[in-house]
Amino acid sequence: AVVSTQSTGLQLTPQGMLEHYNTARRYKSRFPTLFPDYYPEHYRIRATERLRTSQSAASYMYGLFEGQGPVDASSTRTKLSSTGFMPTAIHIESNDRDMLLRFMDEENCPNNANSPLTLSASGLIDNVKSSDYFERAVLKPLSRNLGFAVTADQAESLLDLCAFEVVSPTEANFSSFCDMIPHSAMEMLDFSRDLSRYYKSGYPNKLGYEISCVLLQDLLESFEMEPFHPTFRFAHSETIVPVITLLGLYRDDDITFRESGFQNRTFRMSEIDPFGGNLVFVLFKNNTSDEDII
């Protein structure tokens, strides 16, 4: 079972399409027996209503079934190719009905969206951005580099530009926006985003991550199907991080802002939830006992 997470733009970038395509090819090479020829009844493929997730699913499935379909220029109605493109069926629910992949939305779980911990996340970030350390580590060095007074919102926007330029590299293969951001500012901006997600769907917010149990249950039930049906879910950062937390991964006892020590944490979104990140569950049959391994 695979859960995938995407960038925040309206559409998937060409680099993102290529990444999903190549990821599928690598999985198929590693687990060739898990992916039989495509029939809709053999595969459970689902994406959210957002355009980029369906594009991610289509790119991934193209890599998984490349050269196995009937669609190419040489095919005719009476003589179909078997080495062309294979269209795949992707199940999509509207956001307000998608309890499986959009469980975090306010219309699907208002108690979580309006909980004190979820709502407090923005206030915590405001406290960090208004601190003397944020001004010394972020605003002043950025202002020197750019030649004008930079606000906290502008610093955040510059980090976004850096990130998107990294995933959409130029021929020179460097980011002019990233070059403007000193290491101290990069660390602080990265931390502020981690802090927000930590309180929205990390360990302090029990409801914020326990609501993902519906997705984990769906994935585990897929292993009990006879015959086995490979399961693919294409969603968002807000979908995958609660599941990672529910599994007890990347746990910190606490994440608080201190001028020294905030860098020492395992809950780093840039590492556990990058663009195009995948959470993969594979069931290994144990021939020596009745216990299987996931």
Buried (B, 14 or more C-beta within 10 A) or exposed (E): BBBBBBBEBEEBBEBBBBBBBBBBBEBBEEEEEEBEEBEEEEBBBBBBBBBBBBBBBBBBBBBBBBEBBBEEEEBEEEEEBEEBBBEBEBEBBEEEEBBBBBBBBEEBBEEBBEBEBBEBBEEBBEEBBEBEBBBBBBBBBBBEBEEEEBEBEBBBEBBEBBBBBBBEEEEEEEBEBBEBBBEBBBBBBBBBBBBBBBBBBBBBBEBBBBBBEBBBEBBEEBBEEEEEBBBBBBBBBBBBBBBBBBBEEBEBEEBEBEEEEBEEBEBBBEEBBBBBBBBEBEBEEEEEEEEEEE
